[in-house]
Amino acid sequence: MTNEFQRRLIDALGRCLRPMARMLMGVGVSYSQFERIAKKAFVEEALGEPDPRGRTTNTSRIAVRTGLSRKEVARVRQELAANTNIVETYQIGRPARALQLWHSESTFLNEDGSPADLTFDAEEPSFNTLVKRVGGDVPAGAVRAELLSAGGMVELSNGKFRAQKRFYVPTDFGEDLVVGFAFIVAPMMETLAHNLSNPSAAFIQRVAYSDHVPSGEVSLFRQFGHVNAEDFMQGIDQWLTNHEVAGASESENIDRRVGVGVFYFESAGASRT
């Protein structure tokens, strides 16, 4: 792999990760969580490819392929073997951890068990103390700004802060984000991976775009694309409905999900790879 190819690939990967980072931060998923999920994905994929003799790939070989240390690979393999719950064990972000402690640690609770109103640092217990308890090098002022912006807490007229939410969720993406990753992003990536590995049996992978449509015509194309995509998808949906077996199970020779996805995209100043 040439340095120029790697540069272009990394640049394209970065463009993929930007919107993903925006969405993940929007629901309070931290980089540390993403990093550990990425490690798990790398190790799982390396484990899925047997060595030249057909045996399960060992820890040392996985470390070489992924760039992780043997210690990290061994830890991830233990998590995979134990089917460890990611949400319960992976480090959450500092705003989320601050809210968690605010609702659970006796130092920051009223006598009835509700979160106490906190000054920033004028008296104890304080919001500053809460953030220090969370740990790390992020200043309390930055956590305060983030929780206020996300509606996790409010500032009262007396200058104290009151917790408003138990969980830190900066935006209200809701179930649409889960569905988007599960039924759009993941299938699209699986198709790309399949086509790269099996070009002679490639799945449908088509894109039509232009860098030269005048700004005044974009809304017309958006409408044109919407109408035609709706008609196309109705045809696909009807075919699937006609060929589905009511109440079918895996034992009835149904071992995979099939489908076709269509989406519109629009970006400003898109650079070419």
Summary of the structure (lengths in Angstrom):
residues: 273
radius of gyration: 24.5
end to end distance: 16.0
largest distance: 71.1
contacts: 600
relative contact order: 0.07
helix: 57%
strand: 4%
